[in-house]
């Protein structure tokens, strides 16, 4: 059985935009960890992670 990247499963479920690659997610997470590595910046890290997660979702479908 061939292994598929987790991004394939997310796209198939409709939970991940079709134009997102695993490398995009890794780069964004590295950026978040770089900008907000200290405990006093936990709020910033949480906000950036929320923005990332929102950006990975496909746009809402209109009827």
N, C-alpha and C positions, 0 to 999 in steps of 0.2 A: 504494500500500500504506500503510495506516494504521500509525502507530507506537504501540506499546504500552509502558507503563512497565515497567522491569525487575522491579518487584514482581510484575507479572502472571506473568512467566516463573517466578519463584521459587515462587509459589503453585501454578502448573500442575505444576511438578516435585515438589511436596510438600515443598519445602525451606523455605518461609516460611509463618508463621501466616496465616490468612485475614483476620485483623482488623488487620494491620499496613499502614499507609500510608507512602508515601515520606517524607512530612513527619515521621512518627514517627522514622524512621531518621535524618533530617537533624537533628532536635532532639536526639536522644540523642548523636549524634557531636559536635555543637556543645558539649553539656554536658561530654563527655569532654575535648575540646580545651581547654575553659575551666578545668576542674579540674586538669588535668595537663599544662600547656604546657611545663614545664621539664624538661631532661634528667634531673635528679635524681628526677623523679616518673614516670620511664618505667615502673617496675613498677606503679604505680597505674593509669596509662593502659592498660597491657596487661590488668590485672585487670578494669577497667571495660569494655573492649572485649570480653573473653571473656564477661562477664555479659550484655552487649548481644546478642552473637551467640547465646548459649544461649537468651535470651529471645525471639529472633526465630523460632526453630525451632518447628514444631508439636509438641505433646505426643506422646510415644511411643504408638503404637497398641497396644491390648491385644487378644490373640486372642479 
